[in-house]
Amino acid sequence: MKIGFDIMGGDFAPKEAIQGAVVAQRELGSKGRIVLIGDKEQALHHLANEGANADDFDFVHTTEIIGMSEHPTKAISQKKDSSIAVGFGLLAHKKINSFVSAGNTGAMLVGSMFSVKPIEGVIRPCVTAMVPKAKGGVGLILDVGANADCKPDVLYQFGVLGSLLLKHVYNNPDPKVGLLSIGEEKEKGNLVTISAHNLMEQTTQFNFIGNVEGRDIISDKVDVIVCDGFTGNVVLKALESMYFALRKRGIHDEYLESFNYENFGGTPILGVNAPVIIGHGVSNAKAFKNMILSAHDVVKSNLVKIIHDEFQNIVPPSQ
């Protein structure tokens, strides 16, 4: 297994990226080989500082970087020798099995859509985030930013995608799927969520439990929380801000620490034809390490093929 890793993406790259890659390679051992994509001279310098053996890695040298504030579509098309553009080229031509980056999120989404392309039948690929449960374990919220506006059939598909991810990567045999709304009753919500509920309550493709509210997000009531990307991003940032606020107040708790993004590193873009893992722009070495290990788990699970097979016969219930 070859894991393509963008060492130039993120606020603290390439130093933290290389540090994370060194630890990840030690943990992977013979199970996977990391392909470092970016400035080779800098990569070798940081590997030497870490006392790592350069022969343990493959290198693909690039000369350009897509900045965090650059326009995604323009940057991808104009900076063809950037670490992100080259990474997607390698992924599209199957020279790597997955691609990992904490770089420009928009560019990662554009690259996913136009290089490896959506799986046939998937209307809108989406971005996910893990949510620690109060009694242990993790849940999933999607979308968290890729699709600010969604139609009911798109939300229905998010239920399918999220359920498959938890089943096959996080070993939850029967994830409970809930639709985020302003009340438990099926009549509550806006026109989109009401219509989506009507679709979901008829399905046999996942275990739909009905509407859930914001207070249910960290409970055991629900495992997969479905919402549009606008709502999901607001929820995600609210959880992050609470974590950092409590940390600043000197509160340290095992459960609180489970909200630290470093523990998950990154999550896959669901619904595209190859494993793509995106991480937080402020990722440090621990986060980069976990991003790479997450990519290994997604490839090993054969998640992309599982999603592909599921969507060949997907027919959403009629409204």
Secondary structure, 3 states (H helix, E strand, C coil): CEEEEECCCCCCCCHHHHHHHHHHHHHHHHHCEEEEEECHHHHHHHHHHCCCCHHHCEEEECCECCCCCCCHHHHHHHCCCEHHHHHHHHHHCCCCCEEEECCCHHHHHHHHHHHHCECCCCCCCEEEEEEECCCCCEEEEECCCCCCCCCHHHHHHHHHHHHHHHHHCCCCCCCEEEEECCCCCCCCCCHHHHHHHHHHCCCCCCEEEEEECHHHCCCCCCCEEECCHHHHHHHHHHHHHHHHHHHHCCCCCHHHHCCCHHHCCEEEEECECCCEEEECCCCCHHHHHHHHHHHHHHHHHCHHHHHHHHHHCCCCCCC
